[in-house]
Amino acid sequence: MSYELIITEKPQAAKKIAESLADSKPIRKSSKEKVPYYELTHKNKKILVVSAVGHVYGLDQSKGIPKSNYPVFDISWVPSSGLNKASSFTKKYLSTIKRLSKDANEFTVATDYDIEGEVIGLNVVRYACKQKDANRMKFSTLTKDDLIKAYENKSKTLDWPQANAGETRHKMDWFFGINLSRALTASVKAVKRFKLMSTGRVQGPALKLIVDKEKEIKAFVPEPYWQIQLDGKINSADIVALHELDKIFDKKKAELIYEKCRNEKTSEVNSVDKKRFKSEPPKPFDLTSLQVESHKCLNISPKHTLEIAQELYTKGYTSYPRTSSQQLPKEIGYNKILEKLSKQSNYKNEVSFLLAKKNLVPNNGTKKDPAHPAIYPTGIVPKFKDDRERKVYDLIVRRFLATFGDPAVRETMTVKILCKDETFVTKGTTTIEKGWFDLYKNYVTLKEEELPKINSGDLCNVIKIKKLDKKTNPPNRYTESSIIKALEKENLGTKATRASIVETLYDRGFIDGKSIIATELGIRTEETLEKYSHKIVDPELTRKFEEDMEEIREKKKTPEEVLDGAKKEVQDIIFLFEKNLEKIGKELVEANDETRNVMTYIGKCPNCDNGELHIRNGKFGHFIACNNYPECKTIYSLPKAKVRPAKEECKACGLPMVLIMKKSKAPQKVCIDPKCPAKMENHTEEDIKEIEDISNGKVEKECPKCKEGKLVVRKSIYGAFLGCNKYPKCRYTEKINGNGNIF
């Protein structure tokens, strides 16, 4: 019996679509590869739903071409499972799709409705299902109503302009990323060294933005200026006022004002001016503004915010996050969503207030997305896996509610004080009507600066006149969120890729720190690229190709035209590279060595003269060792995590400390010495006695896992713990805190 085959992007989406479309409960089946899929009947029509788990096909060069060759443009789509180990799990999903497609007589793509989802669907349809086209479901939430509507209104064809633009982007990124990275690596090999180097169509310009900012900061020369401050009391209340000139760059002028006023004991309020203004509700979230707000309010990185938002969407709690829209259309059903949200106690009062309004009109922004609306909650009562998921969800809900709120009314009170004919000004801004502030709650970051009741003619008792010596500050460095905004402003990358581009720059050692610093390697790499082939880091070239791909979506250009242009640019860049291969390699190697020494330096070696402790990478992972090896064999082990120098010494033992950074956790600062006395402070007297008794052989504990070994006291960077003496055959470990918890 033939059937319709629906292909989704993720297993959770397959489950939700099956449950939504089924006339009764869908049947969950498993292929011989143990891949789940669903069988159901929808209006007497048999349907199978299966997941493609993301990109099951990737680009690779044709067989027979050495992997070191460049430039290479002869590429094709191949199963992702053969490209790298990380994608090997996709093989069983692809096999299942191929098998299920053999008896299907109708095919529907239900992957995420964006460029990436379109490419995933296109490749599955043409390579796995051997079809030229397929139906297309388009939805922004994984709710039953939206999925049924998407199925009943599915288009008879793929979104070909979107598919063509997506495929062109993948090929173009391969042309630039692989060929230019191979050229960089070849330049290092030319000077008898080896280091995998990388750059790309967006990575290079993104690095340039950060390096340019770093150079601007380093070149900044602070300029001295002065402020004259009046500390006083008006009606028994303390006030602080600055001279109306604020920053005075003429020292003599500042001194004249100071000397004129310094001995005055009283002054008079010359005028009091109050101005009210409206603070409009915030715009609905697009992906970038969600990432920025999450970083500012929750201290969650843009990359992790996207991961969490994607998880919330997959569970059906929020709409599709990869959107550039700041508009909430009426079609999503404002009242319906609010009524569902009212069932959650956290939002009951706020929702009741909004539902009582005559008109619900969101404060939509100007940014649009042809595929999806702004991010919004569906109203489904959520179950969270962790606190970070709960926080991002709450931020999304609060933002949604706030967009329907009334403008807040604030008032700025400006008080001018006359002291020896010199005017000093103090200001305070307070909220008169909270409006949408009540809906957005703790995410409102505006300050309340209330002044006492002051009238014109009131006396001000001068406590002190101060001359403040100050200097201008350099420009602020980018943060993980502000660089995302900068990339968006420059039209570099896409809403879905910008966070991963920044992550790549971190991984390559080009940038470092929360307040982003361009490392010496990043600076020198960018300078070298710009010196010998400036187009690699030229934002204009990347912007041009972004515009070209938009024109493909609008059917104004063909993929062939755009790819031919990309090939020519790559060839031109590599031609210039080849002329200076050794010079480029020498400069990159020098920059890499300098950066490695700075970024891996932990501190002075405690066991030899002039020795330095550095992070090193060995067969079994990272460790800390003295650079005077083999004369000095000082060594400290490190956990399997990202480790950075803390640039401070332990107060208990004087040895250096490091920062241990694990995914989704705050950095942990620890001393490198496993025997540091501070590491025993968390143990009770009973714990310490247990450590001593086991160490001295007075007490023996059988390993609860293998039953053959005995537990012995071991010490790591985290402190003492119990481990089986049959290690590495048995890897059982146990905390020494009386509760038997395993690491």
C-alpha positions in Angstrom: 0.0 0.0 0.0 1.4 3.4 -1.0 1.6 6.3 1.4 2.7 9.9 1.9 6.2 10.4 3.4 6.7 13.5 5.6 10.4 14.4 6.3 11.2 16.6 9.3 14.4 18.1 10.6 14.4 16.8 14.1 12.9 13.7 15.9 10.8 15.8 18.2 9.3 17.6 15.2 8.4 14.3 13.6 6.6 13.2 16.9 4.6 16.4 17.1 3.6 16.4 13.5 2.5 12.8 13.8 0.5 13.4 16.9 -1.1 16.6 15.4 -2.2 15.0 12.1 -3.3 11.5 13.3 -7.0 10.8 13.3 -6.3 8.7 16.4 -3.0 7.9 18.2 0.0 7.5 15.8 1.9 4.3 15.9 5.6 4.7 16.8 7.7 2.2 14.8 11.4 1.5 14.6 13.5 0.7 11.5 16.0 -2.1 11.5 18.6 0.6 12.2 16.6 1.4 15.3 15.5 4.8 14.0 12.0 5.8 15.2 9.3 6.9 12.7 5.6 7.3 12.9 2.7 5.7 11.0 -0.7 7.4 11.1 -4.0 7.9 9.2 -5.1 11.4 8.4 -8.6 11.6 6.9 -8.3 8.0 5.8 -4.9 8.7 4.1 -1.9 6.7 5.2 1.1 8.9 6.2 4.6 8.1 7.5 6.7 10.7 9.4 10.5 10.4 9.7 13.3 12.7 10.8 16.4 13.7 8.9 18.3 14.9 12.0 19.6 18.0 10.3 22.1 17.9 7.4 22.4 14.3 6.3 24.3 15.5 3.2 27.3 17.7 3.1 29.6 19.1 0.4 32.9 17.4 -0.5 35.4 17.6 -3.3 35.3 14.9 -6.0 37.2 11.7 -5.4 40.8 11.6 -6.6 41.7 15.2 -5.7 44.2 15.4 -2.8 42.8 17.1 0.3 45.7 19.5 0.3 45.0 20.8 -3.2 43.6 24.3 -3.7 41.7 26.0 -5.3 39.1 23.2 -5.7 35.7 23.9 -7.2 34.7 20.4 -8.3 32.4 19.6 -5.4 29.2 17.6 -4.8 26.7 16.6 -2.1 27.6 13.4 -0.3 26.3 11.7 2.9 27.5 13.6 5.9 28.3 10.3 7.7 31.3 9.9 5.5 32.7 13.4 6.0 33.5 13.3 9.8 33.0 11.2 12.8 30.7 13.7 14.5 28.1 13.1 11.7 28.4 9.3 11.6 25.1 8.9 13.5 23.3 10.4 10.5 23.9 7.2 8.5 21.2 5.2 10.1 18.6 8.0 9.6 19.5 8.3 5.9 19.2 4.5 5.4 15.8 4.6 7.1 14.6 7.5 4.8 15.8 5.7 1.7 14.0 2.5 2.7 10.7 4.3 3.6 10.8 6.3 0.4 10.6 3.2 -1.9 6.9 2.6 -1.4 5.9 6.3 -1.0 3.9 7.9 -3.7 3.9 11.4 -2.3 6.6 13.4 -0.5 6.3 16.4 1.9 9.1 18.4 3.3 8.4 19.7 6.9 11.9 20.8 7.9 12.4 24.3 9.5 11.1 26.9 7.1 14.4 28.8 6.4 17.4 28.6 4.1 19.0 25.8 6.0 15.8 23.8 6.4 15.1 24.2 2.6 18.6 22.8 1.7 18.1 19.8 4.1 14.7 19.0 2.5 16.0 19.5 -1.0 18.9 17.1 -0.6 16.8 14.4 1.1 14.2 14.7 -1.7 16.5 14.5 -4.6 19.2 12.2 -3.3 17.5 9.9 -0.7 14.0 9.8 -2.2 15.1 10.2 -5.9 12.4 12.9 -6.5 12.7 16.1 -8.4 10.3 18.0 -6.2 8.0 17.7 -3.1 5.2 19.3 -1.2 6.2 21.9 1.4 4.8 22.5 4.9 5.4 26.0 6.4 5.0 26.7 10.1 6.4 28.8 12.8 5.3 26.8 15.9 5.0 23.1 16.6 1.5 23.4 18.0 -1.3 21.2 16.8 -3.4 23.9 15.3 -0.4 25.4 13.3 0.8 22.0 12.1 -2.7 21.0 10.9 -3.0 24.3 9.1 0.5 24.0 7.6 -0.4 20.5 6.3 -3.8 21.5 4.9 -2.2 24.5 3.2 1.0 22.9 2.0 2.4 24.1 -1.3 2.8 21.7 -4.2 6.5 22.5 -4.6 9.6 23.3 -2.6 10.4 27.0 -2.1 12.9 26.9 -5.0 14.2 30.5 -4.7 15.0 29.8 -1.0 16.5 26.4 -1.8 18.7 27.8 -4.6 19.9 30.6 -2.4 20.7 28.2 0.4 22.6 25.8 -1.8 24.5 28.7 -3.3 25.5 29.8 0.2 26.8 26.4 1.1 28.9 26.1 -2.1 30.2 29.6 -1.8 31.2 29.1 1.9 33.0 25.9 0.9 34.8 27.6 -2.0 36.1 30.4 0.4 36.4 28.5 3.7 38.2 25.3 2.4 40.4 26.8 -0.3 41.5 29.8 1.7 42.1 27.7 4.9 44.2 25.3 2.8 46.2 28.2 1.4 46.9 29.5 5.0 47.9 26.1 6.2 50.2 25.7 3.1 51.9 28.9 4.0 52.8 27.6 7.4 54.0 24.3 5.9 56.2 26.4 3.6 58.3 27.4 6.6 58.6 23.8 7.8 55.9 24.1 10.5 52.4 22.7 10.8 49.3 24.3 12.2 45.8 24.0 10.8 44.7 27.5 9.9 41.2 28.7 9.0 39.4 31.7 7.5 36.3 32.1 5.5 33.9 34.4 3.7 32.5 35.8 6.9 35.2 34.8 9.4 37.8 37.1 7.9 35.7 40.3 7.9 34.4 39.4 11.4 38.0 39.2 12.7 38.8 42.5 11.0 36.0 44.2 12.9 37.4 43.1 16.2 41.0 43.8 15.3 40.1 47.3 14.1 38.5 47.9 17.4 41.5 46.6 19.3 43.8 48.9 17.3 41.5 51.8 18.0 41.7 51.1 21.7 45.5 50.7 21.6 46.0 53.9 19.6 43.7 55.8 21.9 45.4 58.7 23.8 43.5 59.8 26.9 42.7 63.4 27.0 42.6 65.1 30.4 39.5 67.1 31.3 38.1 68.5 34.5 34.7 68.7 36.1 33.6 71.0 38.9 31.3 69.3 41.4 29.1 70.8 44.1 28.1 68.6 47.0 25.4 70.2 49.0 22.1 70.0 50.9 18.7 71.3 49.8 15.8 71.0 52.2 18.0 68.7 54.3 18.5 66.3 51.3 21.9 65.6 49.8 22.4 66.6 46.2 25.4 66.4 43.8 25.6 68.9 40.9 28.1 69.4 38.1 29.0 72.7 36.5 26.9 73.3 33.4 30.0 73.0 31.2 30.4 69.4 32.3 33.7 68.3 30.7 36.1 71.2 30.7 39.1 70.6 28.6 40.8 73.9 29.4 42.6 73.5 32.7 42.9 77.2 33.3 39.2 77.7 32.9 38.4 74.8 35.2 40.8 76.3 37.9 39.2 79.8 37.6 35.7 78.4 38.2 37.0 76.2 41.1 38.8 79.1 42.8 35.8 81.3 42.3 33.4 78.9 44.0 35.5 76.8 46.4 34.9 78.9 49.6 31.2 79.5 49.1 29.0 78.1 51.8 25.5 78.9 50.3 24.0 79.0 46.9 20.5 79.4 45.5 18.3 77.3 43.2 17.9 79.4 40.1 15.4 77.2 38.3 13.5 73.9 38.4 12.4 72.4 35.1 10.3 69.3 34.8 9.7 67.5 31.5 7.6 64.4 31.0 8.2 62.0 28.2 6.9 58.6 27.0 9.0 55.4 27.0 7.4 53.3 24.3 7.0 49.5 24.8 9.8 47.4 23.5 9.8 45.8 20.0 9.1 42.0 19.7 12.1 39.8 19.7 14.0 38.8 16.6 16.9 36.4 17.1 19.5 39.1 17.5 17.6 41.2 20.0 16.8 38.1 22.0 20.5 37.1 22.1 21.5 40.7 23.1 18.9 40.9 25.8 19.6 37.4 27.2 23.3 38.3 27.4 22.6 41.6 29.2 19.9 40.4 31.6 20.7 36.7 32.1 24.4 36.6 31.3 23.8 33.7 28.8 26.0 33.8 25.7 24.4 34.3 22.2 25.3 30.8 21.2 23.7 29.2 24.2 20.6 31.5 23.9 20.0 30.2 20.4 20.4 26.6 21.6 17.9 27.1 24.4 15.5 29.0 22.2 15.7 26.2 19.6 14.9 23.7 22.3 11.9 25.7 23.5 10.6 25.8 19.9 11.1 22.1 19.4 9.2 21.4 22.6 6.4 23.6 21.3 6.7 26.3 24.0 7.8 29.2 21.7 7.8 30.0 18.0 10.7 29.5 15.6 13.7 31.5 16.9 15.8 32.0 13.7 13.9 35.0 12.5 14.9 38.5 11.7 11.3 39.8 12.1 10.2 42.2 14.9 6.6 42.0 13.9 3.7 40.0 15.5 0.9 39.5 12.9 -2.7 39.3 14.0 -2.9 35.8 12.5 -1.0 34.3 15.4 -4.0 35.0 17.6 -3.1 37.4 20.4 -6.1 36.6 22.6 -5.7 32.8 22.2 -2.0 32.9 23.3 -2.8 35.2 26.3 -5.7 33.0 27.4 -3.3 30.0 27.4 -0.6 32.0 29.3 -3.2 32.9 32.0 -3.0 29.3 33.1 0.5 29.9 34.3 0.5 31.5 37.7 3.6 33.6 36.9 1.7 35.6 34.3 -1.9 35.5 35.4 -2.2 39.1 36.7 -0.4 40.6 33.7 -2.5 38.6 31.2 -5.7 39.6 33.0 -4.7 43.3 32.6 -4.0 42.8 28.8 -7.2 40.9 28.1 -9.2 43.7 29.7 -7.9 46.2 27.1 -10.1 47.2 24.2 -7.5 46.8 21.6 -4.4 44.5 21.6 -1.8 46.1 19.4 1.8 45.1 19.7 4.5 47.7 19.3 5.9 46.1 16.1 9.3 47.1 14.7 10.2 47.7 11.1 12.3 44.6 10.5 10.5 41.8 8.6 11.2 38.2 7.7 9.3 36.6 4.8 9.3 33.2 6.5 8.5 33.8 10.2 7.1 36.3 12.6 8.9 37.6 15.7 9.5 35.2 18.5 6.5 34.6 20.8 5.3 32.0 23.3 2.6 29.6 22.2 1.0 29.4 25.7 1.6 25.7 26.1 2.5 25.1 29.8 6.2 24.2 29.8 8.3 21.7 31.6 11.9 22.9 31.9 15.0 20.7 31.9 17.0 23.4 33.8 17.0 26.9 35.2 18.6 28.5 32.1 15.7 27.2 30.0 13.2 28.6 32.4 14.9 32.0 32.4 15.0 32.3 28.6 11.4 31.3 28.4 10.4 33.9 31.0 12.3 36.6 29.0 10.5 35.6 25.8 7.1 35.6 27.6 7.7 38.9 29.4 8.9 40.6 26.1 5.7 39.3 24.3 3.5 40.7 27.1 5.4 44.1 27.2 4.9 44.7 23.5 1.2 45.1 24.2 1.6 47.4 27.2 1.0 51.1 27.5 3.8 53.6 27.2 5.6 54.3 30.5 5.6 57.9 31.5 8.9 59.3 33.0 9.8 62.7 34.3 13.2 64.4 34.3 13.7 67.1 36.8 16.5 69.5 36.0 17.7 71.8 38.8 20.0 74.7 38.2 21.9 76.1 41.2 23.7 79.5 41.1 27.0 79.7 43.0 29.0 82.9 42.5 27.3 83.4 39.2 28.3 80.0 38.1 25.6 77.5 37.2 25.6 73.9 38.5 23.1 71.3 37.3 21.7 68.2 38.9 19.1 65.9 37.3 16.9 63.1 38.3 14.6 60.9 36.3 11.7 59.0 37.8 8.8 56.9 36.5 5.4 58.5 36.9 3.3 55.8 35.1 4.9 52.3 34.9 2.9 51.2 31.8 4.8 48.3 30.2 7.4 48.3 33.0 4.9 46.2 35.1 4.7 43.6 32.3 8.5 43.3 31.7 9.3 43.2 35.4 13.0 42.7 36.3 14.2 43.1 32.7 13.6 46.9 32.8 17.1 48.3 33.3 16.2 52.0 33.5 17.4 53.7 36.7 15.3 55.7 39.1 17.1 58.8 40.2 14.7 60.7 42.5 15.5 64.2 43.6 14.0 65.8 46.8 11.2 68.4 46.5 12.9 71.5 45.3 11.6 74.9 44.3 13.1 77.9 42.6 14.6 80.2 45.2 15.4 77.4 47.7 18.8 77.8 49.5 21.5 75.2 48.9 24.0 74.7 51.7 27.3 74.0 50.0 29.2 71.2 51.7 32.1 71.1 49.3 33.2 72.2 45.9 35.5 69.7 44.1 37.7 69.8 41.1 37.7 66.4 39.5 40.7 65.4 37.4 39.6 62.9 34.8 40.6 61.4 31.4 38.6 60.4 28.4 38.1 56.7 28.1 38.9 54.5 25.1 36.1 52.9 23.0 34.4 50.0 24.7 35.4 46.5 23.5 32.9 44.3 21.9 31.1 41.8 24.0 29.6 38.5 22.8 26.3 40.3 22.2 27.5 43.6 20.8 29.7 41.8 18.2 26.5 40.0 17.0 24.8 43.3 16.6 27.8 44.7 14.7 27.9 41.7 12.3 24.2 42.2 11.7 24.7 45.9 11.0 27.5 45.1 8.5 25.3 42.4 6.9 27.9 39.8 7.7 26.7 36.2 8.1 23.1 35.2 8.9 21.0 35.4 12.0 21.6 31.7 12.5 25.4 31.7 11.9 26.7 34.8 13.6 27.1 33.3 17.1 28.9 30.3 15.7 31.3 32.6 13.7 32.3 34.3 17.0 32.7 30.9 18.6 35.1 29.8 15.8 37.2 33.0 16.4 37.5 32.0 20.1 38.3 28.4 19.2 41.1 29.4 16.8 42.7 31.6 19.4 42.0 34.8 17.5 40.0 36.4 20.2 39.7 36.0 24.0 37.8 37.2 27.0 34.2 38.2 27.8 35.1 41.7 26.9 36.5 40.6 23.6 40.2 41.1 23.1 41.9 40.4 19.8 44.9 38.2 20.6 48.3 38.8 19.0 47.5 35.8 16.8 44.3 37.4 15.7 45.9 40.8 15.1 48.8 39.4 13.2 46.7 37.0 11.2 44.3 39.8 10.1 47.3 42.1 9.3 48.9 39.4 7.2 45.7 38.6 5.3 45.1 42.3 4.7 48.7 42.9 3.7 48.9 40.2 1.1 45.3 39.8 0.0 42.9 42.4 1.5 39.8 40.9 0.0 39.8 38.0 2.5 39.0 40.4 5.3 37.0 43.0 3.2 33.4 43.3 4.5 32.4 44.8 1.2 33.0 41.6 -0.7 31.0 39.6 1.9 28.1 42.1 1.8 28.1 41.9 -2.0 27.6 38.2 -1.9 24.9 38.4 0.7 23.1 40.8 -1.6 23.6 38.4 -4.5 22.0 35.6 -2.5 19.0 37.8 -1.7 18.7 38.4 -5.5 18.7 34.7 -6.0 15.7 34.5 -3.7 14.1 37.3 -5.6 14.8 35.5 -8.9 17.0 38.4 -10.1 20.1 36.3 -10.4 20.9 32.7 -11.0 23.1 30.5 -8.7 25.5 30.0 -11.6 26.1 33.7 -12.0 26.9 34.1 -8.3 29.1 31.0 -8.0 31.1 32.0 -11.1 31.8 35.4 -9.4 32.8 33.6 -6.1 35.2 31.3 -8.0 36.9 34.3 -9.6 37.4 36.1 -6.3 38.9 32.9 -4.7 41.3 32.5 -7.6 42.4 36.1 -7.4 43.0 35.9 -3.6 45.0 32.7 -4.0 47.1 34.1 -6.8 48.3 36.8 -4.5 48.8 34.3 -1.7 51.0 32.1 -3.9 53.3 35.0 -4.7 54.1 35.5 -1.0 53.6 32.0 0.5 56.8 31.9 2.7 56.4 35.5 3.9 52.9 34.8 5.0 53.9 31.5 6.7 56.7 33.2 8.6 54.5 36.0 9.9 51.7 33.6 10.9 54.1 31.2 12.7 55.7 34.1 14.7 52.3 35.4 15.6 51.2 31.9 16.7 54.2 31.3 18.9 53.9 34.7 20.6 50.2 34.2 21.2 50.6 30.7 22.5 53.2 31.8 25.1 50.9 34.6 26.3 47.7 32.5 26.4 49.2 29.4 28.0 51.4 31.1 30.6 50.2 30.1 34.1 53.0 31.5 36.3 56.5 30.9 37.6 57.7 27.3 38.3 58.0 26.7 42.1 60.8 24.1 41.6 63.4 25.7 39.4 65.0 29.0 38.6 63.7 31.0 35.7 61.2 28.3 34.8 57.7 29.1 33.6 54.6 27.0 33.9 52.6 26.7 30.6 49.5 24.7 29.5 50.6 22.0 27.1 48.7 19.4 25.1 49.7 15.8 25.2 48.5 12.3 24.1 46.0 12.2 27.0 44.9 15.8 27.0 46.0 19.1 28.5 48.4 19.5 31.4 50.7 22.1 33.0 54.4 21.7 32.7 57.6 23.7 33.2 59.2 25.1 30.0 62.6 24.0 31.3 61.7 20.4 30.6 63.5 17.9 30.6 65.8 19.6 33.2 62.8 20.4 35.3 60.0 17.7 35.3 57.4 19.7 37.3 54.0 18.8 36.0 50.3 19.3 37.1 47.3 17.5 35.6 44.3 19.2 34.3 40.6 18.1 33.9 39.0 17.5 30.5 37.7 21.1 30.1 38.7 24.4 28.6 41.4 25.9 30.9 42.6 29.5 31.0 45.2 31.3 33.3 43.5 33.1 36.2 46.4 35.5 36.4 46.5 35.3 40.2 48.1 33.3 42.9 46.4 31.0 45.5 46.3 32.8 48.9 46.7 29.5 50.7 49.8 28.0 49.0 51.1 30.7 46.6 50.9 28.6 43.5 49.1 29.9 40.4 45.4 29.5 39.8 43.5 28.6 36.6 39.9 29.1 35.3 38.1 25.9 34.4 35.3 26.5 31.9 32.6 23.9 31.3 29.7 24.3 29.0 26.7 26.1 30.5 28.5 26.7 33.8 30.2 29.7 35.3 34.1 29.5 35.2 35.5 27.8 38.3 38.7 29.3 39.8 41.0 26.6 41.3 44.6 26.3 42.5 46.7 24.0 40.3 48.2 22.2 43.4 46.1 19.0 44.2 47.7 19.1 47.7 46.7 22.7 48.4 45.5 23.0 52.1 42.6 25.2 50.9 41.1 22.1 49.2 40.7 20.4 52.6 38.5 23.2 54.0 35.3 21.8 52.6 35.8 18.4 54.3 34.4 17.7 57.8 36.4 16.1 60.5 34.9 12.8 59.7 35.9 13.2 56.0 39.5 14.0 57.0 39.7 11.0 59.3 38.4 8.8 56.5 41.1 10.1 54.1 43.8 9.4 56.7 42.5 5.9 57.6 42.2 4.8 53.9 45.7 6.4 53.1 47.3 4.6 56.1 45.6 1.3 55.3 43.6 1.3 58.5 40.3 1.1 56.6 39.6 -0.8 53.4 36.7 -0.1 51.1 35.7 -2.4 48.3 35.0 -0.8 44.9 31.2 -1.0 44.5 31.5 -1.1 40.8 34.0 -3.9 39.9 34.0 -5.7 43.3 37.6 -6.6 42.7 39.5 -3.4 43.5 39.9 -1.3 46.7 39.1 2.4 46.9 42.2 4.5 47.5 42.6 8.3 48.0 43.6 10.2 44.9 44.1 13.9 44.4 43.2 16.1 41.5 43.0 19.8 40.8 39.6 19.7 42.5 41.0 18.1 45.7 40.9 14.6 47.2 38.5 11.9 46.1 38.2 8.1 46.2 39.0 6.0 43.2 39.4 2.3 42.4 43.0 1.0 42.5 42.2 -1.1 39.3 42.3 2.1 37.2 42.3 2.3 34.2 40.4 -1.0 34.0 37.9 0.3 36.5 37.2 4.1 36.4 34.9 4.3 39.5 35.3 7.5 41.5 33.5 8.8 44.6 33.4 12.1 46.4 34.7 12.2 49.9 31.7 13.9 51.6 29.9 11.0 53.1 27.1 10.9 50.4 28.7 8.5 48.0 28.0 10.7 44.9 29.9 9.7 41.8 31.6 12.3 39.7 
